[in-house]
Amino acid sequence: MRVPATRNIARAGLAVAASAALTLGLATSASAATSTRTIVDGSTTYNLSLTAPDTAAAAGQVITVTGSGYNTGQGIYVGLCVVDGAAGVNKPTPCLGGQDESGSTGASHWINNVFGGLFANSSKFGTGGTFSVQIYVQATLEDGSVCGQDVECAVVTRADHFDTNDRKYDVHVPVTFQ
């Protein structure tokens, strides 16, 4: 049986509209969560704020992470890491993509006011210690462990390699994968 061309066009249009609605729904369905932490570094108090989606696709997706109140003199990494305890207690590690110095995974971002922008996946802080970066996240880490099943994961900030053992700038936004 031959289907009229107008019916095929209508079906194709409906399929495209449904696909667009589904895509839009998926893109906007993840709600954002904000974690805050107040720390004192020397004689200065910093009110750290980190916002990231609290859900993500298990197979992987790029998310936007924003922050404010950070010390622009202390570089940080932003990434998805295994966390153990409250922010500032234990170093968040391992992290998806490691330091990603080649920029091949996009799984981490380095923010540093001296070297930011000179390397892949790096930038400088904005006014007031702000940033907005995109990172790639997925549920399965390089060692095969799965966030939410084997380990607890969060989108985190942590001090960069110039002060890697400094836990003052650790902020965690827990994430679940669907």
C-alpha positions as CSV (number, residue, x, y, z in Angstrom):
1,M,0.0,0.0,0.0
2,R,1.3,3.4,-0.9
3,V,1.2,6.1,1.7
4,P,0.5,9.7,0.4
5,A,3.6,12.0,0.5
6,T,1.8,14.5,2.7
7,R,1.2,11.8,5.4
8,N,5.0,10.9,5.4
9,I,5.9,14.6,5.7
10,A,3.4,15.0,8.6
11,R,4.9,11.9,10.3
12,A,8.4,13.2,9.8
13,G,7.5,16.6,11.1
14,L,5.8,15.0,14.2
15,A,8.9,12.8,14.8
16,V,11.2,15.9,14.6
17,A,9.0,17.9,16.9
18,A,8.8,15.0,19.4
19,S,12.6,14.5,19.2
20,A,13.2,18.2,19.8
21,A,10.8,18.2,22.8
22,L,12.6,15.2,24.2
23,T,16.0,16.7,23.7
24,L,14.8,20.0,25.3
25,G,13.3,18.1,28.2
26,L,16.5,16.2,28.8
27,A,18.7,19.3,28.5
28,T,16.6,21.2,31.0
29,S,15.5,18.4,33.3
30,A,18.6,18.3,35.5
31,S,18.2,20.7,38.4
32,A,21.2,22.5,39.8
33,A,22.5,22.2,43.3
34,T,24.6,24.7,45.2
35,S,27.1,24.0,47.9
36,T,28.7,26.7,50.0
37,R,31.6,26.8,52.4
38,T,33.1,29.7,54.4
39,I,36.8,29.4,55.1
40,V,39.4,31.7,56.6
41,D,42.8,31.8,54.8
42,G,45.2,34.0,56.7
43,S,43.2,37.1,57.7
44,T,40.7,36.9,54.8
45,T,37.3,35.1,54.9
46,Y,36.1,33.5,51.7
47,N,32.5,32.6,51.1
48,L,32.8,29.8,48.5
49,S,29.8,28.9,46.4
50,L,29.8,26.0,43.8
51,T,26.8,25.3,41.5
52,A,26.5,22.2,39.3
53,P,23.7,19.9,38.1
54,D,22.8,17.3,40.7
55,T,21.9,14.7,38.1
56,A,23.7,13.7,34.9
57,A,23.5,11.0,32.2
58,A,25.4,7.9,33.2
59,A,26.8,7.5,29.7
60,G,28.3,11.0,30.0
61,Q,27.5,14.6,29.3
62,V,29.0,18.1,29.4
63,I,27.8,20.2,32.3
64,T,28.3,23.8,33.3
65,V,29.8,24.5,36.7
66,T,29.9,28.0,38.3
67,G,31.6,29.3,41.4
68,S,32.1,32.5,43.3
69,G,34.0,33.8,46.3
70,Y,37.3,32.0,45.6
71,N,40.7,33.3,46.4
72,T,42.2,34.4,43.1
73,G,45.7,33.8,44.4
74,Q,45.0,30.1,44.9
75,G,44.5,28.0,41.7
76,I,41.8,25.3,41.7
77,Y,40.7,22.3,39.7
78,V,37.1,21.7,38.9
79,G,36.1,18.1,38.1
80,L,34.1,15.0,39.0
81,C,35.9,13.2,41.8
82,V,35.4,10.5,44.4
83,V,34.7,12.0,47.8
84,D,35.1,10.6,51.2
85,G,33.5,12.7,54.0
86,A,32.7,16.3,54.2
87,A,34.4,18.9,52.0
88,G,37.8,19.7,53.5
89,V,38.3,16.5,55.3
90,N,39.9,14.2,52.7
91,K,41.3,15.0,49.3
92,P,38.8,14.3,46.5
93,T,40.4,11.6,44.5
94,P,40.6,9.9,42.0
95,C,39.0,12.4,39.6
96,L,37.6,11.6,36.2
97,G,40.2,12.4,33.5
98,G,43.0,13.2,36.0
99,Q,44.6,16.6,35.3
100,D,43.8,16.4,31.6
101,E,46.9,18.4,30.7
102,S,46.4,17.6,27.0
103,G,42.8,18.7,27.0
104,S,41.7,15.4,25.4
105,T,38.9,14.5,27.9
106,G,37.5,17.8,29.0
107,A,36.8,16.1,32.4
108,S,38.6,18.8,34.4
109,H,39.3,22.5,34.3
110,W,42.1,24.4,35.8
111,I,41.5,27.9,37.1
112,N,44.7,29.9,37.9
113,N,45.2,33.6,37.5
114,V,48.9,33.3,36.5
115,F,48.7,30.4,34.0
116,G,45.0,30.2,33.2
117,G,44.2,30.4,29.5
118,L,47.7,29.3,28.5
119,F,46.8,25.6,28.5
120,A,44.0,23.4,27.4
121,N,41.0,23.4,29.7
122,S,42.3,26.4,31.8
123,S,41.1,29.9,32.5
124,K,41.5,32.8,34.9
125,F,39.1,33.8,37.7
126,G,36.6,36.5,37.0
127,T,35.9,39.4,39.3
128,G,35.3,38.4,42.9
129,G,36.8,34.9,42.4
130,T,34.1,33.8,40.0
131,F,34.2,31.2,37.2
132,S,31.9,29.4,34.8
133,V,33.4,26.3,33.1
134,Q,32.2,23.2,31.3
135,I,33.4,19.8,32.2
136,Y,32.6,16.3,30.9
137,V,31.2,13.8,33.5
138,Q,30.2,10.2,33.4
139,A,29.3,7.5,36.0
140,T,32.2,5.1,35.3
141,L,35.7,6.2,36.3
142,E,38.9,5.0,34.6
143,D,39.5,2.3,37.3
144,G,36.1,0.8,36.5
145,S,34.4,2.0,39.7
146,V,30.9,3.4,39.2
147,C,29.7,6.6,40.9
148,G,26.7,5.8,43.2
149,Q,27.4,2.1,43.2
150,D,31.0,1.6,44.2
151,V,32.0,5.1,45.3
152,E,30.4,8.4,46.2
153,C,31.1,11.1,43.6
154,A,30.7,14.9,43.5
155,V,31.5,17.8,41.2
156,V,34.3,19.5,43.2
157,T,36.7,22.3,43.5
158,R,40.1,21.6,45.1
159,A,43.4,23.4,45.3
160,D,45.6,23.0,42.2
161,H,49.0,21.2,42.0
162,F,50.8,24.2,43.5
163,D,49.2,23.5,46.9
164,T,47.6,20.0,46.3
165,N,47.4,19.2,50.0
166,D,45.4,22.4,50.9
167,R,41.9,21.3,51.7
168,K,40.5,24.8,52.3
169,Y,39.2,25.2,48.8
170,D,37.4,21.9,48.6
171,V,33.7,22.3,47.8
172,H,31.5,19.3,46.8
173,V,28.2,19.2,44.9
174,P,26.9,15.6,45.0
175,V,25.8,14.2,41.7
176,T,23.7,11.2,40.8
177,F,23.7,9.5,37.4
178,Q,20.7,8.2,35.6
